[in-house]
Amino acid sequence: MTPKKILSFALGPVGGALLGFVSLPIITWFFSQEDIGRIAMLNVVVGFCTLFFSLGLDQAYVREFHEVSNKPALLKASFSPGLTLLIFSLCVLLSFDNAISLWLFEVDSQLLSLLVALAILSAFMSRFLSLILRMNEQGFAYSMSQLLPKLLLIIIILGYVLFSVNKNITNLVIANVATILLVFFIYAWNTRKEWIAGLKEKLDFSQLKGLLSFGMPLIFGSLAFWGLTASDKILLKELSNFEQLGLYSVAVSFAAAATIIQSVFSTVWVPVVYKWAAANENLDKIFKVNRYVLLVVIILFCLAGLLSAVVTFILPDNYKAVQWILVPCLGYPLLYTLSETSVVGLGITRRTGFSMFASVVAFGVNLLGNVWLIPKFGAIGAAISTCFSFWVFFILRTEFSIYFWKAIPRLGMYIYTTLLVFGSVIHALYGSSLQNYFALYWCLILLSLLLFFKNEISESKNFIAKKISGIKS
């Protein structure tokens, strides 16, 4: 993939994050902390349904894309089973009186239940349509699908403020569902040739059987991964309250700036590494990419530790604790991204069951950690538990990949990630009283990079210098 295409894929996550920094403070000033917590529960359920009902076939589609000639038939075989099961499940749930809205929001509302069902269905279909753009390297179209909904959310929220619309959970859900629908319509339009061609194809059950053999283990892995990423929010709702959930979700939303790296890297990396594997070339570059991603992860953790207090200038006073929760919240996007560079062996050797096992173990760790820490520390406890769990997840994925494929240098990777997780946990617990010591801690880690990553830093400087000289000439 060329640098131009990489930049086209990066435009969406980068622009989306910037727009998110605009919309999030607006929402915190005009909607209650409890309602922000309720929206977090909506996102949890939408994420679960997208992962679970995909049946692992979204990843099977990516894995087989470069190895089949009839790509519309591959899309139909990957998309149809999950969509059928999802529609049936939503119909069953909607037959119960407002069970969806009562469990999610503790509000008895048929409208909210219908909106949630619509959001789930739209997000699921968007997942598969987005894969078409990713695999065909249509970066600009992919980015616009992420940018425009963020812009729409800002317009709707500002419209609420301008026209004095009631700042309640129903209107907040309507705004969020509108953005999910817009994503779906943009994806559907940009991929209309592919999915229309797929509709005309006959379902190949022998192909579906092969896809399911790859994807079936990922059903359980997806469920475990959802639990790993969502148990903190669910248990905050059950063991604490919507107020703590709202505080935590705001911290997670700021940490989502790091998902720029995760989103861009995963979007570009997964298709490229499978393409290399199919051609049996460039495998040595995988180890080099791992080093560069580790460097970026360390820098982002340290900068967050040094600059997290900045968020207090744009949030209401009741969100001051976000500055301490923010740093461990980076554990999910950054450690997950790093693990994507060290787990490739499981995908290449098709040992997906062990990726599932890593998710299951990490989920169990997170579940126990949340049950123990949330009653004591609330949102801070949830952040600590999730950060530590993703460190366990990262180590397990790395070790399984090495066992089944090839060894990679990992001592430095383990030392640095241990320092980052330890610093994040202590920062969350004692940051307010030991602020100056933590500034020194993060600065020392940054300085150590000059020695441990001197080759990568030198290569990066030379690359940038060449690009600048090329532009001037």
Secondary structure by P-SEA (a helix, b strand, c coil): ccaaaaaaaaaaaaaaaaaaaaaaaaaaacccaaaaaaaaaaaaaaaaaaaacccaaaaaaaaaccccccaaaaaaaaccaaaaaaaaaaaaaaaccaaaaaaacccccaaaaaaaaaaaaaaaaaaaaaaaaaaacaaaaaaaaacaaaaaaaaaaaaaaaacccccaaaaaaaaaaaaaaaaaaaaaaaaaaaaaaaaccccaaaaaaaaaacccaaaaaaaaaaaacaaaaaaaacccaaaaaaaaaaaaaaccaaaaaaaaaaccaaaaaaaaaacccccaaaaaaaaaaaaaaaaaaaaaacccccccccccccccccccccccccaaaaaaaaaaaaaaaaaaccaaaaaaaaaaaaaaaaaaaaacccccaaaaaaaaaaaaaaaaaaaaaaaaaaaccccccaaaaaaaaaaaaaaaaaaaccccaaaaaaaaaaaaaaaccccaaaaaaaaaaaaaaaaaaaac
